[in-house]
Structure formats: structure tokens, C-alpha cells
């Protein structure tokens, strides 16, 4: 019995020793930041992580038609773009910018989702469509996931526009002026220094104000 008890105690001591030794060897530190970022289907990071996208008018002002033509190679398997070209898996896109979303002239069986959408292929609509066709028209037949790069979309739109549409680009949107958020408080120091007050406010002569104060 003593022998058995001795072997049991020896086994327990050996197991404890191995546990302590393995813990020292394979010790791992807690990560600095729990979890990891998950990229969404549209290429944006999780909630609150999406980068601000420039308005399409600004991106069109910097668009490169040659780069747009190169990017259109991703679309060429389903779409032709030459004048009078035949429909393929998707409709011919010659002169598409500015026409109805489901233009009857194409003779293409558009999805009910696109037919019910209504409207025209404006620059904004094309930008939204190329971002995610399924989000633009839920139920569309188009299986293309979209272009996540905003400038690439603008390049493709500029190329499409050059193929039979030739519509003028909208003027770029100006950036907010510095100090615009200051509101009315931003004018207070200027008024104190004798600047002309806003329209409709009575003008005050600083010298007359000083004299009036002395008389009081």
C-alpha cells in the first residue's frame, strides 16, 4: 500500500510540475486590442469605419477616360458599348448616360426591380449602381458585385459618357470655407474693432460711442 501511495503521489507531483513548466514555456500575452476588423461586402470597414467619399461631381472633374476604358474590360464579358452593338448577357451600353433605367429601345428583358425603379441613368445613379447593383435595385439580374474604388467608378462613368452620350459634367462642389462653422460668433471680434456690421444692423461710430460714455 505504501508503494502504491508513493507512486500516486509521485504521479501527481510529476503532472503538477509538467503543468507549471508548460505554462512557463507557452505563456501568451493578452492582445492589446480585442477582436479584429471585419471588411464588409462593399469594401468598407465595420460600422463607423467607412471613409468619406468625394461627391461624384468632384470625382468626374478628375476622371481619366483612358483608365475608365481599361476598367470597362471587367464589364465587356456581358456588355457591348459600340453603336448598334448587340445585347449580350446585359444590354448594349452605347449612349446609356441620361437614358431611362430600363430603356425599351434596347429590346433587353430588364428585371422587374429595375423597371419599377424609374428615373434615368444620371451620374449619381450610375455611381450608386456601380457601387452595388443589388443595393441600387434589389432583385436585379446583374450579379456583378460592384466597384469599391470611388475614383474607378468615376473613370468608368466618364468613359461611358464619352460613348454616345457626351453630357456635360456637373460642376464640382466647393469645399466648406474655413471658419464657416463659427457662425455669428465669428463676427464679434470684427465688430468690436469697428468693422461694418451685418446688413440690417445699425452702424455705430466708435468715436461717438466713447464721447457718449464720457458724458454719462
Backbone as a printed PyTorch tensor [residue, N CA C, xyz], in Angstrom:
tensor([[[  0.8220,  -1.2060,   0.0000],
         [  0.0000,   0.0000,   0.0000],
         [  0.8600,   1.2620,   0.0000]],

        [[  1.9390,   1.1920,   0.7950],
         [  2.8240,   2.3500,   0.8310],
         [  3.4620,   2.5990,  -0.5360]],

        [[  3.7690,   1.5000,  -1.1910],
         [  4.3780,   1.6440,  -2.5240],
         [  3.3960,   2.2790,  -3.5040]],

        [[  2.1610,   1.8030,  -3.4670],
         [  1.1320,   2.3440,  -4.3670],
         [  0.8920,   3.8220,  -4.0750]],

        [[  0.7810,   4.1380,  -2.7760],
         [  0.5650,   5.5310,  -2.3910],
         [  1.7240,   6.4110,  -2.8330]],

        [[  2.9330,   5.8520,  -2.7470],
         [  4.1060,   6.6170,  -3.1750],
         [  4.0900,   6.9070,  -4.6590]],

        [[  3.6850,   5.9100,  -5.4670],
         [  3.6110,   6.1090,  -6.9150],
         [  2.5170,   7.1200,  -7.2870]],

        [[  1.4170,   7.0670,  -6.5340],
         [  0.3390,   8.0290,  -6.7970],
         [  0.8100,   9.4430,  -6.5200]],

        [[  1.4750,   9.6300,  -5.3740],
         [  1.9880,  10.9620,  -5.0410],
         [  3.0390,  11.4200,  -6.0520]],

        [[  3.8500,  10.4860,  -6.5050],
         [  4.8850,  10.8240,  -7.4930],
         [  4.2250,  11.2660,  -8.8150]],

        [[  3.1660,  10.5350,  -9.2150],
         [  2.4670,  10.8890, -10.4470],
         [  1.8280,  12.2640, -10.3680]],

        [[  1.2230,  12.5710,  -9.2100],
         [  0.5980,  13.8870,  -9.0380],
         [  1.6370,  15.0020,  -9.0830]],

        [[  2.7750,  14.7690,  -8.4250],
         [  3.8370,  15.7740,  -8.4160],
         [  4.3920,  15.9880,  -9.8130]],

        [[  4.5520,  14.8730, -10.5570],
         [  5.0720,  14.9880, -11.9340],
         [  4.0990,  15.7580, -12.8240]],

        [[  2.7910,  15.4760, -12.7020],
         [  1.7900,  16.1710, -13.5090],
         [  1.7680,  17.6580, -13.1940]],

        [[  1.8770,  17.9910, -11.8800],
         [  1.8800,  19.4010, -11.4830],
         [  3.1060,  20.1210, -12.0310]],

        [[  4.2370,  19.4160, -11.9630],
         [  5.4650,  20.0130, -12.4820],
         [  5.3990,  20.2560, -13.9750]],

        [[  4.8580,  19.2870, -14.7150],
         [  4.7210,  19.4540, -16.1660],
         [  3.7710,  20.6040, -16.5020]],

        [[  2.7010,  20.7540, -15.7250],
         [  1.7410,  21.8330, -15.9730],
         [  2.3900,  23.1960, -15.7720]],

        [[  3.1750,  23.3190, -14.7030],
         [  3.8540,  24.5900, -14.4270],
         [  4.8840,  24.8980, -15.5050]],

        [[  5.6300,  23.8660, -15.9120],
         [  6.6690,  24.0660, -16.9220],
         [  6.0720,  24.4530, -18.2700]],

        [[  4.9760,  23.7890, -18.6800],
         [  4.3480,  24.1100, -19.9620],
         [  3.7570,  25.5100, -19.9380]],

        [[  3.2260,  25.9320, -18.7750],
         [  2.6890,  27.2820, -18.6670],
         [  3.7590,  28.3370, -18.8340]],

        [[  4.9590,  28.0500, -18.3320],
         [  6.0730,  28.9960, -18.4620],
         [  6.5720,  29.0580, -19.9000]],

        [[  6.5890,  27.9060, -20.5760],
         [  7.1160,  27.8460, -21.9510],
         [  6.1490,  28.4660, -22.9350]],

        [[  4.8780,  28.1300, -22.8160],
         [  3.8650,  28.5610, -23.7810],
         [  3.0270,  29.7310, -23.2750]],

        [[  3.5930,  30.5550, -22.4420],
         [  2.8590,  31.7000, -21.9010],
         [  2.5130,  32.6800, -23.0200]],

        [[  1.2770,  33.1640, -23.0550],
         [  0.8330,  34.1080, -24.0830],
         [  0.2910,  35.3660, -23.4280]],

        [[  0.6570,  36.5170, -24.0250],
         [  0.1850,  37.7980, -23.5160],
         [ -1.2160,  38.1050, -24.0480]],

        [[ -1.9750,  38.8840, -23.3120],
         [ -3.2990,  39.3100, -23.7760],
         [ -3.1210,  40.3030, -24.9270]],

        [[ -3.9460,  40.2250, -25.9610],
         [ -3.8090,  41.1570, -27.0870],
         [ -4.0760,  42.5870, -26.6530]],

        [[ -3.3830,  43.5430, -27.3220],
         [ -3.5800,  44.9440, -27.0000],
         [ -4.9990,  45.3920, -27.3220]],

        [[ -5.5630,  44.8300, -28.4070],
         [ -6.9130,  45.1960, -28.8170],
         [ -7.7100,  43.9290, -29.1130]],

        [[ -8.8130,  43.7790, -28.4230],
         [ -9.6130,  42.5710, -28.6160],
         [-10.3160,  42.6020, -29.9690]],

        [[-10.4150,  41.4470, -30.6060],
         [-11.1080,  41.3370, -31.8870],
         [-10.2550,  41.7980, -33.0410]],

        [[-10.8560,  41.8610, -34.2160],
         [-10.1700,  42.2790, -35.4250],
         [-11.1830,  42.8880, -36.3700]],

        [[-10.7380,  43.8190, -37.2530],
         [-11.6900,  44.4740, -38.1640],
         [-12.2600,  43.5080, -39.1740]],

        [[-13.5210,  43.6710, -39.4780],
         [-14.1920,  42.8300, -40.4670],
         [-14.5820,  43.6970, -41.6440]],

        [[-14.1450,  43.3210, -42.8380],
         [-14.4550,  44.1060, -44.0270],
         [-15.8270,  43.7240, -44.5490]],

        [[-16.6220,  44.7080, -44.8570],
         [-17.9670,  44.4580, -45.3560],
         [-17.9240,  44.0820, -46.8180]],

        [[-19.0690,  43.6750, -47.3600],
         [-19.1380,  43.2720, -48.7590],
         [-18.8410,  44.4260, -49.6960]],

        [[-19.0340,  45.6650, -49.2510],
         [-18.7940,  46.8280, -50.0930],
         [-17.4010,  47.3820, -49.9520]],

        [[-16.5420,  46.6790, -49.1900],
         [-15.1710,  47.1160, -49.0610],
         [-14.9400,  48.0990, -47.9350]],

        [[-15.9830,  48.5070, -47.2070],
         [-15.8130,  49.4370, -46.1040],
         [-15.5760,  48.6640, -44.8360]],

        [[-14.8290,  49.2500, -43.8890],
         [-14.6090,  48.5900, -42.6270],
         [-15.8810,  48.6780, -41.8130]],

        [[-15.8790,  47.9970, -40.6540],
         [-17.0820,  47.9010, -39.8380],
         [-17.7740,  49.2310, -39.6120]],

        [[-18.8200,  49.2240, -38.8140],
         [-19.6350,  50.4140, -38.5910],
         [-18.7820,  51.5820, -38.1520]],

        [[-18.9810,  52.7160, -38.7760],
         [-18.2400,  53.9150, -38.4220],
         [-16.8760,  53.9870, -39.0710]],

        [[-16.4420,  52.9300, -39.8100],
         [-15.1030,  52.9190, -40.3780],
         [-15.0620,  53.2850, -41.8420]],

        [[-16.1930,  53.5370, -42.4530],
         [-16.2120,  53.8410, -43.8780],
         [-15.6200,  55.2150, -44.1340]],

        [[-14.7430,  55.2850, -45.1330],
         [-14.1290,  56.5590, -45.4710],
         [-15.1270,  57.4440, -46.2050]],

        [[-14.9850,  58.7600, -46.0250],
         [-15.8740,  59.6990, -46.6850],
         [-15.5550,  59.7280, -48.1720]],

        [[-16.5780,  59.6380, -48.9950],
         [-16.4040,  59.5970, -50.4480],
         [-16.6900,  60.9780, -51.0320]],

        [[-15.7990,  61.4300, -51.9020],
         [-15.9920,  62.7180, -52.5660],
         [-17.2500,  62.6720, -53.4370]],

        [[-17.9510,  63.7860, -53.5960],
         [-19.1260,  63.8120, -54.4800],
         [-18.7330,  63.3870, -55.8900]],

        [[-19.6490,  62.7810, -56.6100],
         [-19.3690,  62.3000, -57.9590],
         [-18.9410,  63.4470, -58.8720]],

        [[-19.4700,  64.6460, -58.6640],
         [-19.0880,  65.7860, -59.5000],
         [-17.5990,  66.0840, -59.3650]],

        [[-17.0730,  66.0080, -58.1490],
         [-15.6470,  66.2490, -57.9240],
         [-14.7930,  65.1510, -58.5260]],

        [[-15.2750,  63.9070, -58.4270],
         [-14.5010,  62.7880, -58.9800],
         [-14.5240,  62.8000, -60.5030]],

        [[-15.6340,  63.2280, -61.0820],
         [-15.7050,  63.3160, -62.5390],
         [-14.7580,  64.3830, -63.0710]],

        [[-14.5630,  65.4460, -62.2890],
         [-13.6510,  66.5100, -62.7190],
         [-12.2250,  65.9920, -62.8310]],

        [[-11.9030,  64.9500, -62.0650],
         [-10.5600,  64.3710, -62.0950],
         [-10.5420,  63.0200, -62.8170]],

        [[-11.6270,  62.6830, -63.5090],
         [-11.7380,  61.3580, -64.1340],
         [-10.8050,  61.2130, -65.3290]],

        [[-10.3740,  59.9730, -65.5550],
         [ -9.4940,  59.6270, -66.6720],
         [-10.2420,  58.6390, -67.5680]],

        [[-10.6100,  59.0870, -68.7710],
         [-11.3930,  58.2450, -69.6890],
         [-10.6080,  57.0080, -70.0950]],

        [[ -9.2880,  57.1520, -70.2710],
         [ -8.4620,  56.0020, -70.6690],
         [ -8.4710,  54.9290, -69.5850]],

        [[ -8.3680,  55.3600, -68.3320],
         [ -8.4340,  54.3970, -67.2280],
         [ -9.8300,  53.7910, -67.1380]],

        [[-10.8360,  54.6020, -67.4560],
         [-12.1960,  54.0860, -67.4420],
         [-12.4020,  53.0130, -68.4900]],

        [[-11.7980,  53.1990, -69.6530],
         [-11.8900,  52.1970, -70.7110],
         [-11.2260,  50.9010, -70.2670]],

        [[-10.0740,  51.0140, -69.5840],
         [ -9.3880,  49.8180, -69.0870],
         [-10.2350,  49.0910, -68.0510]],

        [[-10.8880,  49.8550, -67.1670],
         [-11.7420,  49.2350, -66.1470],
         [-12.9870,  48.6100, -66.7610]],

        [[-13.4340,  49.1650, -67.8880],
         [-14.6420,  48.6360, -68.5340],
         [-14.4140,  47.2140, -69.0410]],

        [[-13.1600,  46.7950, -69.1130],
         [-12.8670,  45.4130, -69.5110],
         [-13.5450,  44.4140, -68.5780]],

        [[-13.7930,  44.8450, -67.3220],
         [-14.4950,  43.9740, -66.3750],
         [-15.9600,  43.7880, -66.7690]],

        [[-16.4690,  44.7140, -67.5820],
         [-17.8820,  44.6860, -67.9750],
         [-18.0810,  44.0790, -69.3690]],

        [[-16.9810,  44.0050, -70.1400],
         [-17.0950,  43.6460, -71.5530],
         [-17.5830,  42.2210, -71.7780]],

        [[-17.4710,  41.3670, -70.7810],
         [-17.9420,  39.9880, -70.9580],
         [-19.4650,  39.9370, -71.0890]],

        [[-20.1580,  40.9480, -70.5500],
         [-21.6200,  40.9610, -70.5690],
         [-22.2140,  42.0970, -71.3960]],

        [[-21.4410,  43.1700, -71.6070],
         [-21.9760,  44.3590, -72.2730],
         [-21.1240,  44.7540, -73.4770]],

        [[-21.8040,  45.1110, -74.5690],
         [-21.1360,  45.7820, -75.6850],
         [-21.4000,  47.2680, -75.5180]],

        [[-20.5610,  48.1130, -76.1370],
         [-20.7530,  49.5550, -75.9800],
         [-20.6270,  50.2950, -77.3070]],

        [[-20.4390,  49.5670, -78.3860],
         [-20.3490,  50.2040, -79.7070],
         [-21.7520,  50.5280, -80.2240]],

        [[-21.8520,  51.5690, -81.0290],
         [-23.1570,  51.9970, -81.5490],
         [-23.7810,  50.8900, -82.3870]],

        [[-25.0230,  50.5530, -82.0550],
         [-25.7220,  49.4890, -82.7720],
         [-25.2870,  48.1040, -82.3610]],

        [[-24.4720,  47.9910, -81.3140],
         [-23.9960,  46.6830, -80.8630],
         [-25.1200,  45.8300, -80.3060]],

        [[-24.9300,  44.5370, -80.3960],
         [-25.9570,  43.6010, -79.9260],
         [-25.9370,  43.4880, -78.4040]],

        [[-27.0880,  43.1330, -77.8640],
         [-27.1460,  42.8340, -76.4350],
         [-26.4400,  41.5150, -76.1720]],

        [[-25.8840,  41.4110, -74.9920],
         [-25.2830,  40.1550, -74.5770],
         [-26.0070,  39.6530, -73.3450]],

        [[-25.2380,  39.2140, -72.3690],
         [-25.8480,  38.8620, -71.0820],
         [-26.5150,  40.0990, -70.4900]],

        [[-25.9320,  41.2760, -70.7740],
         [-26.5160,  42.5510, -70.3810],
         [-26.7750,  43.3940, -71.6140]],

        [[-27.4670,  44.5200, -71.4750],
         [-27.8030,  45.3490, -72.6340],
         [-26.5990,  46.0910, -73.2040]],

        [[-26.7090,  46.4890, -74.4690],
         [-25.7200,  47.3600, -75.0780],
         [-25.7450,  48.7020, -74.3460]],

        [[-24.5660,  49.2730, -74.0850],
         [-24.4810,  50.4710, -73.2510],
         [-24.1240,  51.7370, -74.0290]],

        [[-24.2280,  51.7130, -75.3370],
         [-23.9260,  52.9200, -76.1040],
         [-24.9670,  54.0000, -75.7860]],

        [[-24.5080,  55.1840, -75.4010],
         [-25.4120,  56.2880, -75.0840],
         [-26.2240,  56.0650, -73.8240]],

        [[-25.7210,  55.2730, -72.8950],
         [-26.5130,  54.9200, -71.7190],
         [-26.7030,  56.0930, -70.7530]],

        [[-25.7090,  56.9970, -70.6710],
         [-25.8000,  58.0850, -69.6980],
         [-26.9330,  59.0370, -70.0840]],

        [[-27.8840,  59.2000, -69.1860],
         [-29.0060,  60.0960, -69.4160],
         [-30.2650,  59.4160, -69.9160]],

        [[-30.1960,  58.1310, -70.2770],
         [-31.4130,  57.4680, -70.7740],
         [-32.1620,  56.8010, -69.6400]],

        [[-33.3550,  56.2910, -69.9390],
         [-34.1900,  55.6440, -68.9330],
         [-33.4760,  54.4170, -68.3630]],

        [[-33.7510,  54.1060, -67.0860],
         [-33.0950,  52.9770, -66.4340],
         [-33.3050,  51.6710, -67.1900]],

        [[-34.5120,  51.4410, -67.6690],
         [-34.8080,  50.2220, -68.4220],
         [-35.3120,  50.6330, -69.8050]],

        [[-34.4030,  51.2220, -70.5910],
         [-34.7790,  51.7830, -71.8890],
         [-35.3390,  50.7070, -72.8150]],

        [[-36.5230,  50.9670, -73.3550],
         [-37.1910,  49.9980, -74.2160],
         [-36.4450,  49.8000, -75.5350]],

        [[-35.6790,  50.8010, -75.9580],
         [-35.0070,  50.7200, -77.2520],
         [-34.0020,  49.5740, -77.3250]],

        [[-33.5510,  49.1150, -76.1820],
         [-32.5480,  48.0510, -76.1870],
         [-33.1450,  46.6890, -76.5330]],

        [[-34.4410,  46.5200, -76.3170],
         [-35.0340,  45.2120, -76.5430],
         [-34.4700,  44.1650, -75.5990]],

        [[-34.0610,  44.6090, -74.4440],
         [-33.4570,  43.7040, -73.4590],
         [-34.4540,  43.4190, -72.3400]],

        [[-34.5510,  42.1820, -71.8790],
         [-35.5010,  41.8500, -70.8060],
         [-34.9840,  42.2890, -69.4390]],

        [[-35.1560,  43.5610, -69.1250],
         [-34.7060,  44.0740, -67.8350],
         [-35.5080,  43.4390, -66.6980]],

        [[-34.8920,  43.3970, -65.5260],
         [-35.5710,  42.8410, -64.3540],
         [-36.6980,  43.7610, -63.9100]],

        [[-37.6850,  43.1910, -63.2440],
         [-38.7820,  43.9910, -62.7070],
         [-38.2590,  44.9940, -61.6800]],

        [[-37.1930,  44.6140, -60.9660],
         [-36.6240,  45.5150, -59.9550],
         [-36.1450,  46.8110, -60.5970]],

        [[-35.5200,  46.7010, -61.7680],
         [-35.0110,  47.8950, -62.4430],
         [-36.1460,  48.6510, -63.1300]],

        [[-37.1110,  47.9260, -63.6820],
         [-38.2440,  48.5810, -64.3350],
         [-39.0440,  49.4070, -63.3420]],

        [[-39.2240,  48.8860, -62.1400],
         [-40.0280,  49.5850, -61.1360],
         [-39.2650,  50.7230, -60.4720]],

        [[-37.9560,  50.7660, -60.6670],
         [-37.1430,  51.8020, -60.0400],
         [-37.4760,  53.1740, -60.6180]],

        [[-37.6010,  53.2560, -61.9270],
         [-37.9230,  54.5220, -62.5740],
         [-36.7440,  55.4830, -62.5570]],

        [[-36.8470,  56.5300, -63.3560],
         [-35.7840,  57.5140, -63.3980],
         [-34.8170,  57.2660, -64.5490]],

        [[-33.7110,  58.0030, -64.5480],
         [-32.7320,  57.9070, -65.6200],
         [-31.3530,  57.5810, -65.0620]],

        [[-30.4740,  57.2090, -65.9840],
         [-29.0910,  56.9170, -65.6130],
         [-28.3260,  58.2360, -65.5090]],

        [[-28.5420,  58.9400, -64.4300],
         [-27.7830,  60.1570, -64.1600],
         [-26.3960,  59.7580, -63.6610]],

        [[-25.5270,  60.7410, -63.5000],
         [-24.1880,  60.4470, -62.9830],
         [-24.2770,  59.8710, -61.5720]],

        [[-25.1790,  60.4300, -60.7640],
         [-25.3500,  59.9200, -59.4020],
         [-25.9060,  58.4970, -59.4050]],

        [[-26.8790,  58.2430, -60.2820],
         [-27.4750,  56.9090, -60.3460],
         [-26.4460,  55.8760, -60.7990]],

        [[-25.6450,  56.2290, -61.7850],
         [-24.6060,  55.3070, -62.2520],
         [-23.5740,  55.0320, -61.1570]],

        [[-23.2440,  56.0680, -60.3980],
         [-22.2870,  55.8830, -59.3050],
         [-22.8430,  54.9260, -58.2620]],

        [[-24.1180,  55.0900, -57.9150],
         [-24.7550,  54.1910, -56.9430],
         [-24.8520,  52.7710, -57.4960]],

        [[-25.1870,  52.6470, -58.7760],
         [-25.3130,  51.3370, -59.4180],
         [-23.9780,  50.6050, -59.4300]],

        [[-22.9280,  51.3080, -59.8230],
         [-21.6100,  50.6730, -59.9040],
         [-21.0240,  50.3770, -58.5310]],

        [[-21.5220,  51.0770, -57.5000],
         [-21.0830,  50.7600, -56.1400],
         [-21.6260,  49.3990, -55.7210]],

        [[-22.9130,  49.1830, -55.9450],
         [-23.5370,  47.9060, -55.6090],
         [-24.8650,  47.7790, -56.3550]],

        [[-24.8850,  47.0530, -57.4780],
         [-26.1340,  46.8910, -58.2340],
         [-27.2780,  46.3480, -57.3800]],

        [[-26.9850,  45.4260, -56.4930],
         [-28.0440,  44.8150, -55.6900],
         [-28.6500,  45.7940, -54.6980]],

        [[-27.8270,  46.6890, -54.1590],
         [-28.3720,  47.6960, -53.2450],
         [-29.1610,  48.7410, -54.0080]],

        [[-28.7360,  49.0530, -55.2210],
         [-29.4350,  50.0560, -56.0230],
         [-30.8110,  49.5510, -56.4400]],

        [[-30.8710,  48.2820, -56.8750],
         [-32.1480,  47.6950, -57.3040],
         [-32.2040,  46.2620, -56.7890]],

        [[-32.7660,  46.1060, -55.6160],
         [-32.8570,  44.7830, -55.0030],
         [-33.6870,  43.8510, -55.8850]],

        [[-33.0730,  42.7640, -56.3200],
         [-33.7470,  41.8350, -57.2050],
         [-33.2330,  41.9130, -58.6340]],

        [[-32.2220,  42.7480, -58.8960],
         [-31.6610,  42.8620, -60.2310],
         [-31.0450,  41.5430, -60.6920]],

        [[-31.0280,  41.3470, -62.0080],
         [-30.4140,  40.1360, -62.5630],
         [-28.8890,  40.2360, -62.5910]],

        [[-28.3800,  41.4440, -62.4700],
         [-26.9410,  41.6400, -62.5670],
         [-26.2420,  41.0800, -61.3360]],

        [[-25.2640,  40.2050, -61.5680],
         [-24.5740,  39.5420, -60.4680],
         [-23.2500,  40.2060, -60.1230]],

        [[-22.8560,  41.2400, -60.8740],
         [-21.5970,  41.9300, -60.6190],
         [-21.6430,  42.5630, -59.2320]],

        [[-20.5800,  42.3610, -58.4320],
         [-20.5750,  42.8380, -57.0490],
         [-20.4450,  44.3450, -56.9490]],

        [[-19.8160,  44.9890, -57.9300],
         [-19.6380,  46.4410, -57.8930],
         [-18.1690,  46.8250, -57.8250]],

        [[-17.8990,  48.1160, -57.9360],
         [-16.5420,  48.6560, -57.8730],
         [-16.3990,  49.4280, -56.5650]],

        [[-15.4920,  49.0020, -55.7120],
         [-15.3470,  49.6330, -54.4030],
         [-14.5540,  50.9320, -54.4570]],

        [[-13.7390,  51.1290, -55.5010],
         [-12.9090,  52.3310, -55.6050],
         [-13.7350,  53.4750, -56.2030]],

        [[-13.9970,  54.5470, -55.4360],
         [-14.8330,  55.6490, -55.9420],
         [-14.2910,  56.2910, -57.2150]],

        [[-12.9720,  56.4730, -57.2980],
         [-12.4230,  57.1240, -58.4800],
         [-12.4910,  56.2130, -59.7010]],

        [[-12.3680,  54.9100, -59.4860],
         [-12.5100,  53.9820, -60.6060],
         [-13.9270,  54.0530, -61.1670]],

        [[-14.9200,  54.1870, -60.2890],
         [-16.2960,  54.3260, -60.7590],
         [-16.4390,  55.5900, -61.6060]],

        [[-15.8390,  56.6880, -61.1470],
         [-15.9150,  57.9350, -61.8990],
         [-15.2370,  57.7930, -63.2560]],

        [[-14.1220,  57.0820, -63.3070],
         [-13.4300,  56.8590, -64.5820],
         [-14.3110,  56.0790, -65.5530]],

        [[-14.9740,  55.0470, -65.0450],
         [-15.8530,  54.2320, -65.8970],
         [-17.0320,  55.0680, -66.3880]],

        [[-17.6080,  55.8810, -65.5140],
         [-18.7480,  56.7290, -65.9020],
         [-18.3200,  57.7320, -66.9700]],

        [[-17.1300,  58.3010, -66.8130],
         [-16.6190,  59.2500, -67.8150],
         [-16.4410,  58.5460, -69.1590]],

        [[-15.9850,  57.3120, -69.1270],
         [-15.8280,  56.5400, -70.3710],
         [-17.1860,  56.2420, -70.9990]],

        [[-18.1510,  55.8270, -70.1760],
         [-19.4990,  55.5570, -70.6860],
         [-20.0920,  56.8140, -71.3170]],

        [[-19.8790,  57.9450, -70.6650],
         [-20.4290,  59.2000, -71.1630],
         [-19.8280,  59.5750, -72.5160]],

        [[-18.5780,  59.1880, -72.7310],
         [-17.8990,  59.5150, -73.9960],
         [-18.3560,  58.6220, -75.1420]],

        [[-19.1250,  57.5870, -74.8230],
         [-19.5950,  56.6610, -75.8530],
         [-21.0500,  56.9450, -76.2070]],

        [[-21.2700,  58.0640, -76.8950],
         [-22.5980,  58.3510, -77.4250],
         [-23.4870,  59.2240, -76.5780]],

        [[-23.0650,  59.5810, -75.3650],
         [-23.8970,  60.4470, -74.5170],
         [-23.3670,  61.8740, -74.5280]],

        [[-22.1220,  62.0320, -74.1100],
         [-21.4460,  63.3340, -74.1390],
         [-22.2060,  64.4240, -73.3890]],

        [[-22.7600,  64.0790, -72.2380],
         [-23.4410,  65.0620, -71.4040],
         [-22.4120,  65.8800, -70.6300]],

        [[-22.6810,  67.1660, -70.3720],
         [-21.7420,  67.9640, -69.5780],
         [-21.6870,  67.4680, -68.1390]],

        [[-20.4990,  67.4300, -67.5900],
         [-20.3510,  67.0180, -66.2020],
         [-20.8980,  68.1070, -65.2790]],

        [[-21.4480,  67.7230, -64.1430],
         [-21.8980,  68.7330, -63.1750],
         [-20.6940,  69.4600, -62.5960]],

        [[-20.8550,  70.7400, -62.2150],
         [-19.7180,  71.4800, -61.6440],
         [-19.2990,  70.8890, -60.3080]],

        [[-18.0030,  70.8380, -60.0390],
         [-17.5270,  70.2980, -58.7500],
         [-18.0770,  71.0990, -57.5810]],

        [[-18.2920,  70.4300, -56.4830],
         [-18.7770,  71.0880, -55.2720],
         [-17.6030,  71.7090, -54.5290]],

        [[-17.7620,  72.9730, -54.1220],
         [-16.7010,  73.6670, -53.4040],
         [-16.5880,  73.1320, -51.9840]],

        [[-15.3570,  73.0950, -51.4650],
         [-15.1400,  72.6600, -50.0900],
         [-15.6430,  73.7410, -49.1450]],

        [[-16.1200,  73.3830, -47.9340],
         [-16.6020,  74.3840, -46.9680],
         [-15.5040,  75.3900, -46.6440]],

        [[-15.8690,  76.6570, -46.5930],
         [-14.8890,  77.7000, -46.2880],
         [-14.3890,  77.5640, -44.8610]],

        [[-13.1050,  77.8700, -44.6580],
         [-12.5180,  77.7880, -43.3170],
         [-13.2210,  78.7690, -42.3960]],

        [[-13.5680,  78.2990, -41.1990],
         [-14.2230,  79.1610, -40.2130],
         [-15.7060,  79.2880, -40.4230]],

        [[-16.2600,  78.5300, -41.4040],
         [-17.6920,  78.6560, -41.6870],
         [-18.5390,  78.1670, -40.5270]],

        [[-17.9460,  77.2620, -39.6940],
         [-18.7080,  76.7040, -38.5800],
         [-18.7720,  77.6720, -37.3970]],

        [[-18.0480,  78.7890, -37.4940],
         [-18.0130,  79.6950, -36.3600],
         [-19.3180,  80.4290, -36.1410]],

        [[-20.1640,  80.5000, -37.1950],
         [-21.4670,  81.1410, -37.0560],
         [-21.3400,  82.6250, -36.7650]],

        [[-22.3630,  83.1880, -36.1070],
         [-22.4060,  84.6120, -35.8440],
         [-21.3290,  85.0550, -34.8650]],

        [[-20.8740,  84.1180, -33.9910],
         [-19.8820,  84.4960, -33.0020],
         [-18.5700,  84.9050, -33.6490]],

        [[-18.3110,  84.4350, -34.8680],
         [-17.0540,  84.7350, -35.5220],
         [-16.9650,  86.2000, -35.8870]],

        [[-18.0780,  86.9150, -35.9600],
         [-18.0560,  88.3230, -36.3640],
         [-17.9060,  89.2640, -35.1800]],

        [[-18.0030,  88.7510, -33.9460],
         [-17.9590,  89.6040, -32.7750],
         [-16.6580,  90.3820, -32.6510]],

        [[-15.4550,  89.7290, -32.8130],
         [-14.2160,  90.4900, -32.6900],
         [-14.1210,  91.5820, -33.7410]],

        [[-14.5990,  91.3240, -34.9590],
         [-14.5250,  92.3150, -36.0200],
         [-15.3850,  93.5300, -35.6820]],

        [[-16.5750,  93.3080, -35.1160],
         [-17.4510,  94.4220, -34.7620],
         [-16.8390,  95.2490, -33.6410]],

        [[-16.1510,  94.5530, -32.7310],
         [-15.5210,  95.2600, -31.6260],
         [-14.4260,  96.1780, -32.1170]],

        [[-13.7950,  95.8130, -33.2630],
         [-12.7160,  96.6180, -33.8230],
         [-13.2130,  97.6680, -34.8070]],

        [[-14.5500,  97.8450, -34.8730],
         [-15.0880,  98.8960, -35.7110],
         [-15.4450,  98.4730, -37.1050]],

        [[-15.5150,  97.1360, -37.3730],
         [-15.8790,  96.6680, -38.7070],
         [-17.3430,  96.9680, -38.9660]],

        [[-17.7190,  96.9960, -40.2420],
         [-19.1060,  97.2660, -40.6240],
         [-19.9860,  96.1200, -40.1940]],

        [[-21.0530,  96.3580, -39.4550],
         [-21.9220,  95.2710, -39.0010],
         [-22.6690,  94.6540, -40.1570]],

        [[-23.3180,  93.5150, -39.8830],
         [-24.0700,  92.7970, -40.9140],
         [-25.1890,  93.6690, -41.4380]],

        [[-25.6320,  93.3110, -42.6510],
         [-26.7030,  94.0820, -43.2890],
         [-27.9330,  94.1270, -42.4080]],

        [[-28.5280,  95.3180, -42.2570],
         [-29.7390,  95.4420, -41.4530],
         [-29.4670,  95.8990, -40.0390]],

        [[-28.1760,  95.7900, -39.5590],
         [-27.8610,  96.2060, -38.2030],
         [-27.4570,  97.6760, -38.2240]],

        [[-27.7830,  98.4740, -37.1950],
         [-27.4170,  99.8950, -37.1790],
         [-25.9230, 100.0560, -37.0800]],

        [[-25.3600, 101.0080, -37.8660],
         [-23.9340, 101.2640, -37.8120],
         [-23.6150, 102.0890, -36.5830]],

        [[-22.4530, 101.8290, -35.9770],
         [-22.0490, 102.5130, -34.7540],
         [-20.7060, 103.1750, -34.9890]],

        [[-20.6200, 104.4680, -34.7060],
         [-19.3570, 105.2040, -34.8010],
         [-18.6170, 105.0190, -33.4860]],

        [[-17.4520, 104.3490, -33.4650],
         [-16.7300, 104.0990, -32.2090],
         [-16.4220, 105.3840, -31.4560]],

        [[-16.0210, 106.4690, -32.1760],
         [-15.6640, 107.7140, -31.5160],
         [-16.8770, 108.3270, -30.8340]],

        [[-18.0360, 108.3070, -31.5010],
         [-19.2600, 108.8630, -30.9050],
         [-19.6660, 108.0750, -29.6750]],

        [[-19.4420, 106.7730, -29.7180],
         [-19.7920, 105.9450, -28.5670],
         [-18.9430, 106.3070, -27.3660]],

        [[-17.6490, 106.5930, -27.5960],
         [-16.7480, 106.9580, -26.4870],
         [-17.1720, 108.2810, -25.8760]],

        [[-17.4990, 109.2590, -26.7370],
         [-17.9340, 110.5670, -26.2570],
         [-19.2060, 110.4660, -25.4370]],

        [[-20.1370, 109.6290, -25.9020],
         [-21.4010, 109.4500, -25.1730],
         [-21.1520, 108.8500, -23.8120]],

        [[-20.2000, 107.9490, -23.7370],
         [-19.8820, 107.3070, -22.4570],
         [-19.2910, 108.3110, -21.4900]],

        [[-18.4720, 109.2750, -21.9930],
         [-17.8690, 110.2740, -21.1250],
         [-18.9310, 111.1900, -20.5320]],

        [[-19.9340, 111.5520, -21.3440],
         [-20.9760, 112.4560, -20.8820],
         [-21.8070, 111.8140, -19.7970]],

        [[-21.9790, 110.4930, -19.8710],
         [-22.7670, 109.7960, -18.8580],
         [-22.0240, 109.7540, -17.5260]]])
